[in-house]
């Protein structure tokens, strides 16, 4: 079974960096008058469809690859040397120039790769914590008055590697587990701790 035009639009919106909620409203405009919880639930159900998940992953991969290709071209040694000589600026300033140049080269929604925020909104934070039963999904620890466990929201696919703030890409880890994971690898603990 192929994806419908609306499902494809939903995939494109999610892959562009929009939230599932925003993506669902764009793909299904008649849902604008629905309650937020209903739209969130429908979007969540769509993201459980293997075909949709594969399409979103493929689209995200293509966007990240395009971004990386452009970035590697722009960040060539010759360009950095040229910018250093011409503008007498240090590397952070050169990176800012490069980010601005990339923003000019990328098409509309692809600019979200450069502008996206790593801040997770409160309703998503609560949903992720509730899904995890308010405990670390790696070690199972939960905060109590007798311990110093601090729970954090973690990106399964690290934000620095193109991960989004979608609920499916978020998990709950305690401070210790999150620090040990860092952004070195993608690992989901969603099914390990019940």
GIGI-V696561 format. One record per run of one state. SS is the DSSP state (a for helix, b for strand, c for the rest). FROM is the first residue (numbers start at 1). TO is the last residue. Records with the same first field share a line. If there is no record, write none. Layout:
SS: FROM-TO + FROM-TO
This chain:
c: 1-4 + 16-19 + 28-28 + 34-35 + 47-49 + 75-76 + 88-90 + 106-107 + 116-121 + 132-150 + 156-158 + 162-166 + 182-194
a: 5-15 + 20-27 + 29-33 + 36-46 + 50-74 + 77-87 + 91-105 + 108-115 + 122-131 + 159-161 + 167-169 + 175-181
b: 151-155 + 170-174
